Amino acid sequence: MAIILKVWGNLYNKDTNPDGVINVGVAENYLPQKELTEWLNENVKFSPVDLTYGDSLAGGKRLRNNLANLYNTRLSPLTPLDPDNILVSSGVSSVIDQLAWVLADPGDGVLLGKPFYGGFQKDMYARARVKTVAVSLKDVEDPLGVEAVARFEEELLASEKRGTKIRAIILCNPHNPLGRCYTLEALNAYMRLCAKYSIHLISDEIYAFTLYPPTDASSAPPFHSILSIPPLMDPEYIHVAYGASKDFVMNGLRLGFLYTTNPRVKAAYSDIAFFTRPASVAEVMWSTVLENETYLDGYFKKNSALCARGRDIVTAWLEEHNVPYVKNTYAGFFIWIDVRKWLPTGKDSKTGKELTPVEQERKLTMRMVEGGVYLATGEFFGGEEPGYYRLSFANEPDELRLALERLGEALWGQHGNGEVETLVDGVRKVELGGMQLEG
Ligand SMILES: Cc1ncc(COP(=O)(O)O)c(C=O)c1O
């Protein structure tokens, strides 16, 4: 069984399932949900037109206008976004799936720096059969800095030599799982690289509004949407993905969009966009929030404060227990931690052979789940070596503290034996979808 299904099947609940598994592995922000639901219950109104096919194949005009306005008023794009260049789909996962299908042929590659949001692999491969070619940034001091770009070029050349044509680079800015933003210098260098090889640049900006004060402002590059920077490449080769799942905590509504000024990409994407158009009632819900600027200001402010509180709880615990982690995070609601020194060693109980590092990580993951806490694994998120995890902190403080206590038990306590057979099958067959990874 896939590990996440095991987690979802036995989720922690303070009152009804206190021994269940606390999920700090999936990037879901639970903090503003209650208040937002109450506000939606009071404010959302439907009209008969919301029960029709609407006025477009790729998102209704009302939502597309509101999304253009969101970017235009809050992210300083160089050229105001044109609602006609917005194509709405059922989540950013759908956007990435469809964009991969549009931009590349089966077997082509898209460069992706390590560590990365693991979903990109599945999104591009499951249907379009486009390979994510992972770029190791192991010895690069800042994976979001300009030094990383040379590694992308090396990997592009190596990949093409192996016979995999590179069609695009995908960036996630603000970054999941590092919780920080790319430097302006790096963004410029990625654009130059794309121009040099005539490849596309995909910028996933799904965490654009989940930003809060860093602990050290001197080493915290501000967020720049790729649309706010003078393009150093053909602007028609730049494509932005954004959605409601993270900043608006509405993962379940399945809302995302692609912004592109490329008429050919638009035409091809439009051909399939209707298959994944979200329900118009979901569009109305997002529009209702977007249209109320006062509510939106307050909501973003409060969400940032809640995320900062979660970050502070977790970093205090990590410091206290000497767990290494990416310092000075200020974006998203997770933190990338390094628990390599607590990987369980020893022999596989079935084969009698020494556990490989990957098996050690799987064993540790099982031990965590048996001990009642789930973190996203470095295996799924492109950790440079086994033993890295992404810990989400957008849970209520009491629950988060309990998750940390359970994590401590799994790392240095004796909880659970971490038998791994089910996990091995699960990770391979379900989470990675049987895809081939390169790099
Ligand atoms: C960087 C990034 N992109 C896309 C997604 C998927 O978003 P959606 O729910 O819109 O499909 C996630 C979800 O974790 C994410 O972290």
PDBQT file of the ligand as one rigid body, heavy atoms in Angstrom, charges set to zero:
ROOT
HETATM    1  C1  LIG A 501       5.002  23.494  -6.137  1.00  0.00    +0.000 C 
HETATM    2  C2  LIG A 501       3.673  22.843  -6.281  1.00  0.00    +0.000 A 
HETATM    3  N1  LIG A 501       3.069  22.850  -7.481  1.00  0.00    +0.000 NA
HETATM    4  C3  LIG A 501       1.886  22.251  -7.649  1.00  0.00    +0.000 A 
HETATM    5  C4  LIG A 501       1.248  21.605  -6.618  1.00  0.00    +0.000 A 
HETATM    6  C5  LIG A 501      -0.075  20.947  -6.884  1.00  0.00    +0.000 C 
HETATM    7  O1  LIG A 501      -1.076  21.879  -6.754  1.00  0.00    +0.000 OA
HETATM    8  P1  LIG A 501      -2.606  21.652  -7.140  1.00  0.00    +0.000 P 
HETATM    9  O2  LIG A 501      -3.305  21.271  -5.885  1.00  0.00    +0.000 OA
HETATM   10  O3  LIG A 501      -3.033  22.986  -7.652  1.00  0.00    +0.000 OA
HETATM   11  O4  LIG A 501      -2.664  20.589  -8.165  1.00  0.00    +0.000 OA
HETATM   12  C6  LIG A 501       1.832  21.564  -5.361  1.00  0.00    +0.000 A 
HETATM   13  C7  LIG A 501       1.199  20.841  -4.259  1.00  0.00    +0.000 C 
HETATM   14  O5  LIG A 501       1.811  20.489  -3.272  1.00  0.00    +0.000 OA
HETATM   15  C8  LIG A 501       3.079  22.214  -5.181  1.00  0.00    +0.000 A 
HETATM   16  O6  LIG A 501       3.681  22.231  -4.001  1.00  0.00    +0.000 OA
ENDROOT
TORSDOF 0
